[in-house]
C-alpha cells in the first residue's frame, strides 16, 4: 500500500549516475567552440556547431527533465493523497505542489525548443 523507502544501493546508484552525467556535460562544454569566434560574427559559430550534438542535447533536456518530473510528481502525489485523506480542505494547496513538480518537464521542453531554434 505504502511506497517502500529508498535503500542505500539505490541512492548510491543515483549518485554515481549524477556524477557520470555531470562529467559528460563538462566534457561537452570543454569541447564547445571557442567564444572568440563569436566576436568575429555569428556565422562562424553557427557554422562550427555540429547539429547532431544539438539534437542530442535537446533530447537529453526533454528526456531527463520529464524523468525528473515523473519522480517528483510520484513523490509529491503520494504525499498529497495522504494529506488529502486527512484534511480535504488542502486540495488547492496540494494541487499547486503537483503543478510545481510538473513544471520541471515544461522547463526542459522549453530549453530543447530554444536549442532547436538556434539551428535554423
C-alpha positions in Angstrom: 0.0 0.0 0.0 2.7 2.5 1.0 5.8 3.0 -1.1 8.9 1.3 0.2 11.7 3.6 1.5 14.7 4.2 -0.8 17.6 1.9 0.2 21.2 2.9 0.2 22.1 1.0 -3.0 19.5 3.0 -5.0 20.9 6.2 -3.6 24.5 5.2 -4.4 23.4 4.3 -8.0 21.7 7.6 -8.4 24.8 9.4 -7.0 27.1 7.6 -9.5 24.7 8.3 -12.4 24.6 12.0 -11.4 28.4 12.2 -11.3 28.7 10.5 -14.7 26.1 12.9 -16.3 27.9 15.8 -14.8 31.2 14.6 -16.2 29.7 14.1 -19.6 28.2 17.6 -19.5 31.5 19.1 -18.5 33.3 17.3 -21.3 30.7 18.6 -23.8 31.2 22.1 -22.6 35.0 21.8 -22.9 34.7 20.6 -26.4 32.4 23.5 -27.4 33.6 26.1 -29.9 35.8 29.0 -28.6 33.9 32.1 -27.5 36.3 34.3 -29.5 34.7 33.0 -32.7 31.5 34.8 -31.6 33.3 38.1 -31.8 34.1 37.5 -35.5 30.4 37.0 -36.3 27.6 34.7 -35.6 28.1 32.8 -38.8 31.4 31.4 -37.7 30.0 29.9 -34.5 26.8 28.7 -36.1 28.7 27.0 -38.9 31.0 25.2 -36.5 28.3 23.7 -34.3 27.5 20.1 -35.3 23.8 19.7 -35.5 23.9 16.2 -34.1 25.1 17.5 -30.7 22.2 20.0 -30.6 19.7 17.1 -31.3 21.3 15.0 -28.6 21.3 17.9 -26.2 17.6 18.7 -26.9 16.7 15.0 -26.4 18.6 14.9 -23.1 17.0 18.1 -21.9 13.5 16.8 -22.7 14.0 13.3 -21.6 15.8 13.9 -18.3 13.5 16.7 -17.3 10.5 14.5 -18.0 12.1 11.7 -16.0 12.8 14.1 -13.1 9.2 15.5 -13.2 7.8 12.0 -13.1 9.8 11.1 -10.0 8.8 14.5 -8.4 5.1 14.0 -9.2 5.2 10.5 -7.9 6.6 11.6 -4.5 4.5 14.7 -4.2 1.4 12.9 -5.4 1.7 10.2 -2.8 2.2 12.8 0.0 -0.7 14.9 -1.4 -3.1 12.0 -1.4 -2.1 11.1 2.2 -2.6 14.7 3.3 -5.9 15.0 1.3 -7.3 11.9 3.1 -6.8 13.6 6.5 -7.7 17.2 5.5 -9.8 17.6 2.3 -9.7 21.4 2.6 -6.0 21.3 1.5 -6.9 20.3 -2.1 -5.9 23.7 -3.6 -2.6 23.9 -1.9 -1.7 20.4 -2.8 -2.6 20.9 -6.4 -0.1 23.8 -6.6 2.7 21.5 -5.3 1.9 18.9 -8.0 1.9 21.7 -10.6 5.3 22.9 -9.5 6.7 19.4 -9.8 5.2 19.1 -13.3 6.8 22.4 -14.3 10.2 20.7 -14.4 9.2 18.9 -17.6 7.9 22.1 -19.1 11.2 23.9 -18.5 13.1 21.0 -20.1 10.8 21.2 -23.2 11.3 25.0 -23.4 15.1 24.6 -23.3 15.0 22.0 -26.0 12.8 24.2 -28.2 15.3 27.1 -27.7 18.2 24.8 -28.6 16.5 23.6 -31.8 15.6 27.2 -32.8 19.3 28.0 -32.8 19.9 25.6 -35.7 17.7 27.3 -38.2 
